[in-house]
Amino acid sequence: MKLDKYWPLPLRVMMGLAFLAHGLPKLGAGHAVFAQSVQQLGIPAPGFFSFVATLVEILGGVALIAGAFVSVATVLLVLEMLVAMFLVHLPHGFNFVNITGVTSQGPQFGMPGAEVNLLYIAGLLALLLGGPGPFSVDERVWKPESPMRLPWRHEVRPKPA
């Protein structure tokens, strides 16, 4: 059995879990705090756009894990990562670990740079270009040649004369 076609599976699941881990805390009471952060960035309609970003992270994370609507999810998540990178992280440099000083208690950390945003974008672009792979809803439902397709989703070919 060739395993090379399964490369998207761990990438999809890991990235999906990561987006869920960032999106779920922004629901409920966390939404007000996130909306305030969005407002401080100068983004118009912060309540609306913080809600949109939260939905993109949660629904995009679920979509990646399931392998459903992966192309749509990756485009939306890349756009969100670009906004986060340019408005939040890039002013703090490249490195994810940003040590701003050292005290007797140890290193003091500042805001992370753009490194992780770029890693997320690279992974999302790999999924966009390479597809969701086997064990995905997209593969099962939309590709008629897939051995995993749903029984009722097959092409009816005309019989030769």
C-alpha positions in Angstrom: 0.0 0.0 0.0 1.4 3.4 -1.0 1.3 5.9 1.7 2.3 9.0 -0.2 -1.3 10.0 -1.0 -2.1 10.3 2.7 0.2 13.3 3.4 -2.7 15.7 3.7 -4.4 13.8 6.6 -2.0 14.7 9.5 -1.7 18.3 8.1 -5.4 18.7 7.9 -6.1 17.3 11.3 -3.3 19.2 13.1 -4.2 22.5 11.5 -7.9 22.0 12.1 -7.3 21.3 15.8 -5.0 24.4 16.0 -7.7 26.7 14.4 -10.3 25.2 16.8 -8.0 25.8 19.7 -7.7 29.5 18.7 -11.4 30.0 17.7 -13.3 28.3 20.5 -12.1 30.6 23.3 -13.3 33.6 21.3 -16.9 32.4 21.8 -19.1 33.4 24.7 -17.4 35.7 27.2 -14.1 35.6 25.2 -15.9 37.3 22.3 -16.0 40.7 24.1 -12.3 40.6 24.8 -11.5 39.6 21.2 -13.8 42.4 19.8 -12.0 44.9 22.0 -8.6 43.7 20.6 -10.0 44.0 17.0 -11.2 47.5 17.8 -7.8 48.5 19.1 -6.3 47.4 15.8 -8.5 50.0 14.1 -10.6 47.5 12.1 -14.1 49.0 11.4 -17.2 47.2 12.8 -15.1 45.3 15.4 -18.0 43.3 16.8 -19.0 42.0 13.4 -15.4 41.3 12.2 -14.4 39.6 15.4 -17.5 37.3 15.0 -16.5 36.6 11.4 -12.9 35.8 12.4 -14.2 33.5 15.1 -16.5 31.6 12.7 -13.8 31.3 10.1 -11.5 29.7 12.7 -14.1 27.3 14.1 -15.8 26.3 10.9 -12.6 26.3 9.0 -11.0 24.1 11.7 -13.9 21.6 11.5 -13.8 21.7 7.7 -10.1 20.9 7.7 -10.5 18.0 10.1 -13.4 16.5 8.2 -11.8 17.3 4.8 -15.0 19.1 3.7 -14.9 22.2 1.6 -11.2 22.3 2.1 -10.5 24.7 -0.8 -13.0 27.3 0.6 -11.8 26.8 4.1 -8.1 27.2 3.2 -8.7 30.5 1.2 -10.7 32.0 4.1 -8.1 30.9 6.7 -5.2 32.2 4.6 -7.0 35.6 4.4 -7.4 35.6 8.1 -3.7 34.7 8.7 -2.7 37.5 6.4 -4.7 40.0 8.4 -3.3 38.7 11.7 0.2 38.7 10.3 0.2 42.3 8.9 -1.9 44.0 11.7 -0.6 42.1 14.7 2.5 40.0 14.3 4.7 41.6 11.6 5.5 44.7 13.7 7.1 42.4 16.2 9.6 40.9 13.7 9.9 37.4 12.3 10.6 35.1 15.2 7.8 33.3 17.0 9.7 33.4 20.3 10.4 37.1 21.0 12.6 37.5 24.1 12.4 41.2 25.2 14.7 40.9 28.2 15.9 38.8 31.0 15.2 39.2 34.7 16.1 37.2 37.8 13.0 35.1 37.1 14.1 34.3 33.6 13.4 35.5 30.1 10.6 38.0 29.4 8.6 37.3 26.3 7.0 39.8 24.0 4.4 39.4 21.2 5.3 36.7 18.7 6.4 37.7 15.2 5.1 36.6 11.8 6.9 33.2 11.7 3.9 31.1 12.8 1.5 33.0 10.5 3.8 32.1 7.6 3.9 28.4 8.7 0.1 28.3 8.8 -0.1 29.9 5.4 2.4 27.4 3.9 0.4 24.5 5.3 -2.9 25.9 4.1 -1.5 26.5 0.6 -0.2 23.0 0.5 -3.7 21.7 1.2 -5.2 24.1 -1.4 -2.7 23.0 -4.1 -2.5 19.3 -3.1 -6.1 18.7 -2.2 -7.6 17.1 0.9 -6.5 13.6 0.1 -8.1 10.3 1.1 -10.2 10.0 4.2 -11.9 13.4 3.5 -15.5 14.3 2.8 -14.4 16.1 -0.4 -12.7 12.9 -1.7 -15.6 10.7 -0.8 -18.4 12.9 -2.2 -17.0 14.8 -5.1 -14.5 12.5 -6.9 -16.3 9.9 -8.9 -13.2 7.8 -9.4 -12.6 7.5 -5.7 -12.9 4.0 -4.3 -14.3 5.7 -1.2 -17.1 7.6 -3.0 -20.7 7.3 -1.8 -22.6 4.6 -3.7 -25.1 7.0 -5.2 -22.4 9.5 -6.4 -21.1 7.7 -9.5 -21.2 8.6 -13.1 -23.6 6.9 -15.3 -21.7 6.1 -18.5 -23.5 5.3 -21.7 -23.3 1.8 -23.0 -21.3 1.4 -26.1 -23.3 0.8 -29.2 
